[in-house]
Amino acid sequence: MRTEISEMTGLNGRPGHTETVAIATGSSTEAGGTAPELNWAGNYRYAAAAIHRPRTLEEVQDVVAGASKIRALGSRHSFNAIADSPGSLISLENLDPGIRIDAAARTVTVSGGTRYGTLAEKLESNGFALPNLASLPHISVAGAIATATHGSGDANGNLATSVAGLELVAADGTVHHLGRGSSPDFDGAVVGLGALGVVTKVTLDIEPTFAVRQDVFEALPWQTVLENFDAATSSAYSVSLFTDWSGDAVAQSWLKSRVPGAGGGAAAWAGDTHFGGTRATVARHPLPGVSAENCTEQLGVPGPWSERLAHFRMAFTPSSGDELQSEFFVRREHAVAAISELRALSPRITPLLHVSEIRTVAADQLWLSTAYGQDSVGFHFTWKQLQPEVEELLPVMEEALAPFSARPHWGKLFHADAASVAALYPRFADFKDLAERMDPEHKFRNDFLARKVFGE
Ligand SMILES: Cc1cc2nc3c(=O)[nH]c(=O)nc-3n(C[C@H](O)[C@H](O)[C@H](O)COP(=O)(O)OP(=O)(O)OC[C@H]3O[C@@H](n4cnc5c(N)ncnc54)[C@H](O)[C@@H]3O)c2cc1C
């Protein structure tokens, strides 16, 4: 039986009751959090009139069935309007995380609104691990997989590739279960952009816990890196190159190596030099001049995966905090040529930039994944909060990367319109059909999806 929904205007919910909050009221902050009406970066104000915060699956069903326009909101870490709704938003943050480990099946099932940091701590304390994390643990599981959020590593797929099953509340309020290998729509539903329904539970693959050490090298000559690009990105379980595109050297290379040795060159961290760079002898933040206290431990000290795979620590602000982000993915064989284009644009990019990060992502079969069908290299840009200037530059960058069919990150700033974006995804028409089937009345559509995805 469904639970009656009560409306209230405060920020604190009552147990057992859905909380509906007028979106412009109140403000709450937490590590990695924001005031309610803004996204994390503060560059986007949600137009939705209210946020529902149900406490049970039945309440989620009621809210969705009763809404004419609604979308799921994660932890608000996207930089564009993707999560917004012309009606209301539904946040799962008041649902019990309900973390359930199935040791025999090597899976964990968790409520969609749970943050990766919470899940990682629980898994680690039970002797299990996820294969990878994004740069920050603050993001929600359902929000991250919806946009194909990723970490790094030649052999590591993005976070959505760990999904083995989804529980999803469809537009009419019914609950659907989709499983990898058992549901024909599964590959289309995982990176769903919030367009198919509200993902209430996610089942993820897990493995036995492992230790990771993190080593940072500095001032790697571009020439050496580019001549040995494949060797450089495969030299550890996860490799990140940080640059501002100016000058002759990559500023930092972060190597996350499984210890002992598995899944990435154990020798990579053995010496004091790495592709012409020198070992950092103090902990570094990717942004020049920023204290490393927000970062996970470096200097080669082994520790649990949950405290090394993300760059930033859960209890601290990730990255700069005062920033915007964009990211573009190319097939990895185009990486060196794409880097050359971006370095040529350095006079325009560098003044607007905090820092860029180059990472690798293994190919997958998820229809709207930015790594669909191709091993990929991601070029990430942490911009200063200069949105008009960044928006003026994005078309120039996208034109430079067009020969490589660069796919933009769904949750970050980009210029491309729906027609250009659709052309980048071989299964786009199938995704459109799936979205029509699951949401015939377009309850989950918003302006972002109209402009950037479906072209309505
Ligand atoms: C400091 C910082 C660092 C970042 N680092 C990385 C990185 O390392 N790698 C990377 O790839 N990205 C990174 N990002 C981007 C971020 O991971 C993505 O934007 C991600 O989608 C944010 O997740 P979220 O929970 O905040 O979701 P939101 O931004 O709130 O929502 C994103 C999308 O998910 C949908 N959604 C949310 N919850 C649900 C649900 N329950 N059911 C269905 N749909 C849902 C929303 O409707 C929306 O379409 C970073 C962002 C920040 C701010």
The ligand as a Tripos MOL2 file, in Angstrom:
@<TRIPOS>MOLECULE
LIG
   53    58     1     0     0
SMALL
NO_CHARGES

@<TRIPOS>ATOM
      1 C1         34.6180   18.6470   -8.0470 C.3       1 LIG1
      2 C2         34.0650   17.7270   -9.0930 C.ar      1 LIG1
      3 C3         34.8460   16.6880   -9.5590 C.ar      1 LIG1
      4 C4         34.3500   15.8240  -10.5450 C.ar      1 LIG1
      5 N1         35.1420   14.7890  -10.9540 N.ar      1 LIG1
      6 C5         34.6830   13.9540  -11.9100 C.ar      1 LIG1
      7 C6         35.4720   12.8560  -12.3420 C.ar      1 LIG1
      8 O1         36.5310   12.5610  -11.7890 O.2       1 LIG1
      9 N2         35.0110   12.1040  -13.3670 N.ar      1 LIG1
     10 C7         33.8310   12.3800  -13.9970 C.ar      1 LIG1
     11 O2         33.4740   11.6780  -14.9430 O.2       1 LIG1
     12 N3         33.0220   13.3800  -13.5630 N.ar      1 LIG1
     13 C8         33.4330   14.1550  -12.5390 C.ar      1 LIG1
     14 N4         32.6230   15.1740  -12.0940 N.ar      1 LIG1
     15 C9         31.2650   15.3000  -12.6660 C.3       1 LIG1
     16 C10        30.2560   14.4790  -11.8700 C.3       1 LIG1
     17 O3         30.7660   13.2310  -11.5150 O.3       1 LIG1
     18 C11        29.0080   14.2180  -12.7030 C.3       1 LIG1
     19 O4         28.4460   15.4320  -13.0950 O.3       1 LIG1
     20 C12        27.9620   13.3780  -11.9530 C.3       1 LIG1
     21 O5         26.8760   13.0920  -12.8170 O.3       1 LIG1
     22 C13        27.4440   14.0700  -10.7000 C.3       1 LIG1
     23 O6         26.6540   13.1760   -9.9570 O.3       1 LIG1
     24 P1         25.5400   13.7580   -8.9760 P.3       1 LIG1
     25 O7         25.1610   12.6780   -8.0300 O.co2     1 LIG1
     26 O8         25.9590   15.0460   -8.4240 O.co2     1 LIG1
     27 O9         24.3200   13.9380   -9.9920 O.3       1 LIG1
     28 P2         23.5490   15.2850  -10.4250 P.3       1 LIG1
     29 O10        24.5230   16.2390  -10.9670 O.co2     1 LIG1
     30 O11        22.6600   15.7260   -9.3350 O.co2     1 LIG1
     31 O12        22.6730   14.6730  -11.6320 O.3       1 LIG1
     32 C14        23.3070   14.2050  -12.7880 C.3       1 LIG1
     33 C15        22.3200   13.4140  -13.6500 C.3       1 LIG1
     34 O13        21.9770   12.2040  -12.9720 O.3       1 LIG1
     35 C16        20.5640   12.0700  -12.9230 C.3       1 LIG1
     36 N5         20.2280   11.3640  -11.6950 N.ar      1 LIG1
     37 C17        20.6460   11.6620  -10.4320 C.ar      1 LIG1
     38 N6         20.1110   10.7860   -9.5610 N.ar      1 LIG1
     39 C18        19.3550    9.9240  -10.2870 C.ar      1 LIG1
     40 C19        18.5220    8.8230   -9.9620 C.ar      1 LIG1
     41 N7         18.3710    8.4010   -8.7120 N.pl3     1 LIG1
     42 N8         17.8640    8.2100  -10.9600 N.ar      1 LIG1
     43 C20        17.9890    8.6120  -12.2380 C.ar      1 LIG1
     44 N9         18.7590    9.6490  -12.6020 N.ar      1 LIG1
     45 C21        19.4220   10.2970  -11.6410 C.ar      1 LIG1
     46 C22        20.0500   13.5090  -12.9340 C.3       1 LIG1
     47 O14        18.7080   13.5700  -13.3570 O.3       1 LIG1
     48 C23        21.0030   14.1340  -13.9230 C.3       1 LIG1
     49 O15        20.5890   13.8480  -15.2260 O.3       1 LIG1
     50 C24        33.0470   16.0250  -11.0820 C.ar      1 LIG1
     51 C25        32.2540   17.0570  -10.5900 C.ar      1 LIG1
     52 C26        32.7450   17.8940   -9.5900 C.ar      1 LIG1
     53 C27        31.8680   18.9760   -9.0480 C.3       1 LIG1
@<TRIPOS>BOND
     1     1     2 1
     2     2     3 ar
     3     2    52 ar
     4     3     4 ar
     5     4     5 ar
     6     4    50 ar
     7     5     6 ar
     8     6     7 ar
     9     6    13 1
    10     7     8 2
    11     7     9 ar
    12     9    10 ar
    13    10    11 2
    14    10    12 ar
    15    12    13 ar
    16    13    14 ar
    17    14    15 1
    18    14    50 ar
    19    15    16 1
    20    16    17 1
    21    16    18 1
    22    18    19 1
    23    18    20 1
    24    20    21 1
    25    20    22 1
    26    22    23 1
    27    23    24 1
    28    24    25 2
    29    24    26 1
    30    24    27 1
    31    27    28 1
    32    28    29 2
    33    28    30 1
    34    28    31 1
    35    31    32 1
    36    32    33 1
    37    33    34 1
    38    33    48 1
    39    34    35 1
    40    35    36 1
    41    35    46 1
    42    36    37 ar
    43    36    45 ar
    44    37    38 ar
    45    38    39 ar
    46    39    40 ar
    47    39    45 ar
    48    40    41 1
    49    40    42 ar
    50    42    43 ar
    51    43    44 ar
    52    44    45 ar
    53    46    47 1
    54    46    48 1
    55    48    49 1
    56    50    51 ar
    57    51    52 ar
    58    52    53 1
@<TRIPOS>SUBSTRUCTURE
     1 LIG1         1 GROUP 0 **** ****
